[in-house]
Amino acid sequence: MFAKDALDRLNAIKGEKLCEYKMGITADLEPCSFTDKDVWWRGVVDLAILDRENGKAYVVDYKTGKSARYADKDQLELMALAIFKHFPEITKINAGLLFVVCNALVKEKYSVDQQGTAWEKWMGEYDKLTQSYADNVWNPKPSGLCRNHCAVLSCPHNGRN
């Protein structure tokens, strides 16, 4: 099995293992269930390993892409923020995007004291989306996927134009 070594290392880490763990956050940034009537944000972490005794967690998102070149760590930050809300005893998180096909791990670290700044950033992004929705204006933004993967042929950044 091509990912066996990586999975064995994860399995050896001390702590409670949560697979495909669903979390919700209210608009007041309080933890709630994924299906709660007041849920504002939902996320599913592929793997969380909680070492509650030491206030430490590991967050892993599995990727099947052939390259880690354009890895987007934003997802890790959102999962870390949700873990901090759902498990207040956790103060440090080691996170990673595990690319199982190309055997690469893109790492990031988060600390509970970074929450304020991170939530401000994400609330700003939410405000931009809310304004775009209200104005029905969706400005194109280029990314590393434009050239070969974007299905929107009318976009000026599409590499197939």
N, C-alpha and C positions, 0 to 999 in steps of 0.2 A: 504494500500500500504506500503510495507516494507521500502521504502526509502523516504517516505513522509516527515518525520521530517527533515532530512538532506536537502532535496530540499527546504522546506519551509524556513530554515535558510539561504540558499544561496539566495533565492528570496528576502529576507528581507534586504540584503546588498545593500547599496546605490551605485548607479553607472549604467553606460550603460552596458547592458548584451549582450555579443556576444556568440552565440552558434554555434558550429562546424565552427569556424572562421578559414579560410584558409589564410596562410601567406607564403611569399617567401623571400629569401635572395639571393643576388648576390654573386659571388665569391669574390667581394670586400667588403663583409659584409654590403651591403646597402639594405634597404627594397625594395621589389618589390612585384608584384602580384604573386599569386600561379601559374598562367599560363604564366607569362612573358617569353619571348624568352631567356632572360639572367638569368633565375632562376637557382640557384646552389643548394639550399636547400629548401625543402618544409615541412610544418608542419600544422597540423590542431589541434587547441586547442578545447577540448570539451566545456569548458565554460571559458570565460574571463569576469570579471566584472571590468570596468574601472571607477575609481573615479578620473577623470582628474583634477578636482579642487584641490584635495589634493595630487596629484602625486602618487596615490596608486592604485594597481590592485590586483585582486585575479585571480588565475589560478587553474582550477579544471580539473582533468582527471578522468573519471569514469572507474572503474574496476569491473568486474563481478566475479573475483576469489573468492574462498571460504576462502582464508586466505591472510592476508597482510604480512605474515612472510618474504617472499622474495621480498618485494616491491622494485622496481628499480626506484629511483628518478631522474635518468638521463634525462628522458623525460620531467620532470618538469623544469629542468635547461635549456634545449633547448627551451622550450616554453617561459620561462622567457626572455631568450636572444632575441628571436624573438619579444616579446612584447616590450622590451626596444628599439629595432630598429624601429618598426612600430609606436610606440607611445612615442616619446621622452620626453613628459611631465611626463611620469611615471618614478618614481625613486625608488619605493619600491614595491615588490610583495610578497604576501602571497600565497603560492601554496600548493596543496594537491592532493593526490591520494585518491579518495573516493571509497572504496570498498563497494558497495551497498548491496551485499549478506551477508557479515559478519559484516556490520555496523562498519567499521573501517576507520579512516582518518589518512593517513601518511602525515605529514606536513613538509614544508620547507620554508625558507625565503630567498629572494634575494634582493640585492641592486644594483643600477646602477653602483656603483663604483667597483663591483666585475666582471664586464664584461670582462676586459682585461685578467685576469687570466683564466676565464671560456672559453673564445674564444681560448686562447692558448692551453688549454687542448683538446678542440674539434678539433682544427686544427691538433694537434699531432695525434689524433685518425684517422683523415682523411688521414694524411700522411702514417700511418701504413696500412690502407686499400688500398691506392693507390699502395704502395710497394708490398703488397700481390697480388694484381691484376697483376702488372707488372711481378712479379716472378712466378705467379700461385702457390703460397705456402700459404696454409690456415691452420695454426697450430691450433689444437683443444684446447679449453679453457674450463675448467670445470665450471659449474654453479649449482645453486640449482635446476635446471630443469632436469639435466642429468639423475638422477636415474629413474624417472617415466615418463618423457614426451618427451625425445629426440627420434626422428625418425631415427637418423643416427646410425645404429647398428654397423657399422665398427669403430666408435669412441671409443678409449680406456676408455673414461670417462662414456660411456653409462652404466647405472646400470643394464641393462638386459643382459649384456655379461657374 
